[in-house]
């Protein structure tokens, strides 16, 4: 079985994100093996500032990404780690 590669590309931050009133917000497109599976917005956690999911699934993931998550193509943790990896570059 071939390992799945999950990556992200940052598309907006802070005031340009879908949560413009949060200075730490990060929007990203998520890819599985190079294929676009959807978009998300992560926010920093209050207690440590680490990017994470927030609220219900439909708050932070678009329809396409929700389908991929529901299908088990990837997990919320996979999304968070891919976005953090790209955001820290």
C-alpha positions as CSV (number, residue, x, y, z in Angstrom):
1,X,0.0,0.0,0.0
2,X,1.3,3.4,-1.0
3,X,1.6,6.1,1.7
4,X,-0.8,9.0,1.4
5,X,0.8,12.5,1.2
6,X,-1.2,15.3,2.7
7,X,-0.1,18.9,2.1
8,X,-1.5,22.3,2.3
9,X,-1.1,25.7,0.5
10,X,-1.8,28.8,2.5
11,X,-4.2,31.0,0.6
12,X,-4.8,33.9,3.1
13,X,-4.0,35.0,6.6
14,X,-5.5,37.3,9.2
15,X,-7.5,40.2,7.7
16,X,-7.5,38.5,4.3
17,X,-8.9,35.2,5.7
18,X,-12.5,34.1,6.0
19,X,-12.2,35.1,9.7
20,X,-10.8,38.6,9.2
21,X,-11.3,39.7,12.8
22,X,-8.8,37.0,14.0
23,X,-5.2,38.1,13.5
24,X,-4.0,34.4,13.7
25,X,-6.5,33.0,11.2
26,X,-5.1,30.9,8.3
27,X,-6.9,29.8,5.2
28,X,-5.5,26.9,3.2
29,X,-6.2,24.5,0.4
30,X,-5.6,20.9,1.4
31,X,-4.2,18.3,-1.0
32,X,-4.1,14.5,-0.8
33,X,-1.4,13.0,-3.1
34,X,-1.4,16.3,-5.0
35,X,-5.2,16.4,-5.5
36,X,-7.1,19.3,-4.2
37,X,-9.6,18.0,-1.6
38,X,-10.9,21.3,-0.2
39,X,-10.3,24.4,1.8
40,X,-10.2,25.2,5.5
41,X,-9.7,28.0,7.9
42,X,-7.8,27.3,11.1
43,X,-7.6,29.5,14.2
44,X,-5.1,29.7,17.0
45,X,-6.1,28.1,20.2
46,X,-6.5,30.5,23.1
47,X,-4.4,28.6,25.6
48,X,-1.3,28.1,23.4
49,X,-1.7,29.9,20.1
50,X,-1.3,26.6,18.0
51,X,-3.5,26.5,14.9
52,X,-6.4,24.1,15.2
53,X,-9.9,23.4,14.0
54,X,-12.7,25.4,15.7
55,X,-16.4,25.0,16.3
56,X,-18.4,22.5,14.2
57,X,-16.9,20.9,11.0
58,X,-18.9,23.3,8.8
59,X,-17.2,26.3,10.5
60,X,-13.7,25.5,9.4
61,X,-14.0,23.1,6.4
62,X,-15.7,23.7,3.0
63,X,-18.1,21.2,1.5
64,X,-15.3,19.4,-0.5
65,X,-13.1,19.0,2.5
66,X,-16.0,17.8,4.7
67,X,-16.7,15.0,2.1
68,X,-13.1,13.9,2.2
69,X,-13.1,13.9,6.0
70,X,-16.4,12.0,6.1
71,X,-15.0,9.4,3.6
72,X,-12.0,8.8,5.7
73,X,-9.6,10.1,3.1
74,X,-7.9,12.2,5.8
75,X,-8.5,13.3,9.4
76,X,-8.9,16.6,11.0
77,X,-5.5,16.0,12.7
78,X,-4.0,15.4,9.2
79,X,-5.4,18.8,8.0
80,X,-4.1,20.6,11.1
81,X,-0.6,19.2,10.7
82,X,-0.4,19.9,7.0
83,X,-1.5,23.5,7.5
84,X,0.9,24.1,10.4
85,X,3.7,22.6,8.4
86,X,3.1,25.1,5.6
87,X,2.3,28.0,7.8
88,X,5.6,27.6,9.7
89,X,7.7,27.8,6.4
